[in-house]
Amino acid sequence: MNLTKIKKDAKLSDIINDPKKQKTMLTEWFVTNKEYDEAKELTYCEFPLKWRWDETNKKWIKRQHGFKIGRLYYVNPAEGE
């Protein structure tokens, strides 16, 4: 997740009108809930189980094959704690 720092002397109007900050995961969750009935059945916390966030296009996309683990690292038990 990309978190942007806001300067101390930044004007609120500049922050609000910044096009990069117009679409967030939360605001687009509301949009997706408005457009898709199946999205309305999920809470915001459950949403990533059925939908994935497309950072490039700033929108939620329905998962095709359900929830997946991105990476799973193997550790040999002989390595110890």
N, C-alpha and C positions, 0 to 999 in steps of 0.2 A: 504494500500500500504506500502510495506516495503522499507524504505529508509535507505541506508547504508552510514555511514559517512566514508569519506576518510581521512586517516592520512596525516598530513602536509608533512612528509618526504617520502611518498609513491612514488614509481617509476611508471612512466606512463606505461611502458611496463608490469609491474606486474598488473596494473589495467586493461589494455586491454586484457591480456591473462588469467584473472581470469574467469574460466568456469561459475561461478555464475552470471557473468555480461554479458555473451555472448548473452543471450536471454532476450529481454525486450518486453514490450507491443508494443512499436513502431516497433522494428525490426520484431517481429512476425506478426504485422499487414501487413507489406510488404510481408512477406512469404505467409500469407493467401490470400492476394490480387493476388499474383502470381498463387496460386493453384485453387482458386474458382472465377468463373465469377461473381456470385451474390455479392461477397464481393467488387468488383470493383465499384459498384454503390453507395457505402457509403463513406462519408468522415470519417476521424479519429474520429471526435466528434460524428458522428451518429453511429459509429460502435457498441458501447455497446447496442444499441437498438435491434440489431439482432444477436449479438454474445456476448458470455461471456468469461471472462478471467479465465483460469484454472491456478491458482497460483502454484499448485503442479507440473504440467507438463509443465508449461510455454508455453502455446499455447492458441489460440482462438478456442472456440467451438461454433458451430451454435446453437442458442436457438431453442428449440422445440416448445415452446408455446408463443413466443413473449416476450416483456419486462414485468418484474414483479417488484413490490416494495417488498423489503426484509422484512421490518417491518413497521407496522403502529400502532402507539401508540394512545390509546383512552384517552382523557382527558374530564372529566365531565365539562360542561359549568358552573356549580355552583362553580367550583374551582377558577374562576376569572382569571385575568391576571397572 
